[in-house]
Amino acid sequence: MIIPQEFDAIRPYTPEELPAVFEELFADPEFLAVVQQVMGPQATPEVLRAQLAQCQTILDVQKTFFLPLMIDLLKRCSDGCHMDSSALPDKMVGYTFVSNHRDIVLDSALLSVLLIGNGFPTTVEIAIGDNLLIRPWIEKLVRVNKSFIVRRSVGIREMLAASSLMSRYMHFAIAEKHENIWIAQREGRAKDSNDRTQESVLKMMAMGGEGTPAERLAALRIVPLSISYEYDPCDYLKAQEFQQKRDNPDFRKSKADDLQNMQIGIFGRKGRIHYQAAPCINTWLDEVKDLPKGEFFAEVARRMDQAIHRGYRLYPGNYVAADMLKGEQTFADRYTEAEAATFRQYLEGQLAKVQLPAPDMPFLREQILTMYANPVFNQLAALG
């Protein structure tokens, strides 16, 4: 397949490019140290080269390396991970999965595992912000793993061109490469779990393609996707960041902070995990296609939010948090006293991990409770 040159700086690598890229990775001592930490000391460049020689496509590389790593990780760090994709009967077409965003790395990585496990023929190409590519080897590795780069570290004037380029690439990936795509519903994670689709994300996706805004979105076959983790191992880090921003409005996370969030998110305890795919928005897009442009994007975002909120898998801890936050017993029939005690113990354990000079414990507790309670409140509203 001929891929337009304009995409070279942001697209995943092609199979032909992989040998040279892997040699660059094998020459990076930091990359090799990480690989051996994850895969064991037996993962030498010689062993990896021999395994790579059997791979003809990037999907082969994923099935040989990345998917087994994710499956092993799930065994160690979760109590099961499942996906309901029954709303998508045609698995042979490419979809653009637009989801709420909880974990920097795992949201998209686990989706690839689940798609293969649910009988889809391929994984997903992943939209990843360049702010997370804090090491040269990380950018190379994610592009090996079917990621395309969202250029955020550009000026305002260049942002429009970068958004247009990414949109054209997404349309190309769906129409010509017949890939699936994953993109978060908003820039960055919703740290309070109050998930809302940014209209700017939809407007970006409608820059590429042809026809009306509705026709351009329809071409991407967008699927609202709900991601539910029983526990978020980064919850205390998110709460900590809320206090840092409260106390210092100019606070910005460092690259080291991003790396810490990635590591804890990947290896921390997550409990049960569920992915729920809603029907493709093409099933109702015609109902809103004639709205004025501004109203059109707002209504698409509203309906997508409703689908995502309805699809949450709620766990006892979510209901306990909602009651603790409100000081009520509204959801007491949704959990046992033992489950409430388990969540309270978990909450205190997470608060004990906060590392701030002057931690505001009541504020931090409220922030973590809010993270677990918001999905309850949003689902109730979505179900009417």
C-alpha positions, 0 to 999 in steps of 0.5 A, a space after each residue: 500500500 502506498 501511504 501519502 508522504 504527508 503522514 510520515 511524521 505521525 503515522 505508525 511504522 510500516 512493516 518495511 521500516 521495522 528492521 531499521 527501527 528495531 536496530 535503533 531500539 536495540 542500540 538504546 541501553 535504556 530501552 533494553 533495560 526496560 525490556 529485560 525488566 518486563 520480559 526477563 533477562 532472557 530477552 536479549 537483542 539476539 532472541 528478539 531478532 529471532 522472534 521478529 524474523 518470524 513476523 511479516 506484519 505489525 499485527 504479527 509483532 503485536 501478537 508476538 510481543 505486545 498482546 502476550 505482555 498485556 495478557 500476562 499483565 492482566 493476570 497479575 494486576 486485574 481480576 478479569 477484563 471483558 468486553 461486550 461488543 454485541 452492538 457491533 455485529 459486523 466485525 470486518 469493517 474498521 471502527 473509530 472507538 471514542 472512549 472515556 479516558 482513565 489510564 494513559 497507556 492501558 485504555 487503548 492497549 487493552 482494547 487491542 487485546 479485547 478486540 482480538 479476543 472478541 473475534 475482530 480481525 485486527 487491533 486498533 491504531 492509537 492516537 497518542 499525544 506527543 507530550 507523553 513521548 518523553 524518551 526517543 525510544 518511547 516514540 519509536 515503540 508506540 509507533 511500532 505498536 500502531 500509534 499515530 502522533 497527536 501534535 500538541 506541542 505546537 503553537 496556535 497557528 500550527 495547531 489547525 494544520 496539525 489537527 487537519 493532518 491528523 483528521 486526514 490520516 484517520 480517514 485514510 486509516 479507516 478507508 484505505 488501511 481498513 484499520 480500527 482507531 482509538 481516540 479519547 473523547 477529550 484531550 487528556 484524562 478526565 481526572 474527576 471521571 466526569 466524562 464529557 466528549 469535547 466538541 473540538 475532538 468531533 470537529 477535528 475528525 470532521 476536517 478530513 473526508 468529504 461532504 457534510 460534517 455528518 457525512 465526514 463523521 459517518 465515514 469514520 464509523 464512530 463507536 462510543 466506548 465505555 471503559 470501567 476500572 473497579 480501581 484506578 491505581 492513579 487515583 491518589 496521584 490525580 487527587 494530589 494533582 488537584 491539590 497542587 493546582 488548587 494551591 498553585 494555579 501555575 502548577 504543571 506536571 513534569 515529564 517525571 510525573 507523566 512517567 510515574 503515572 504511566 508506570 503506576 497505571 500499568 502495574 497497579 491494582 485495577 480489580 475488574 475491568 469492563 469495556 462496553 461498545 455502544 452501537 455505531 453513531 451511524 445508526 442515529 446520525 441522520 436524525 441530527 444531520 440537518 441541525 445548524 453546524 454548531 448545534 450539530 456537533 453539540 448534539 452528537 457530543 451529547 448523544 455520545 456522552 449518553 451512550 458512554 454513561 449508559 455503558 459504565 459497569 458500576 462496581 460496589 465501590 462506585 456506590 459506596 463512594 457516592 453515598 460517602 460523598 453525599 453522606 447518605 444511604 441512597 445506594 445501600 442496596 447496591 453493596 454489602 457492609 463487607 464491600 463498604 468496609 473493603 472500599 473504605 480500607 482501600 481509600 485510606 490506603 490510597 490517601 496514605 500514598 500521597 506525597 505532599 508537604 502539606 496534604 489537605 486530607 479532607 480535600 484529597 478524600 473528597 477528590 477520590 470519592 468524586 472520581 468513583 462517584 461521578 460514573 454513578 451520577 452520570 449513569 443515573 442521569 443518562 438512564 433518566 
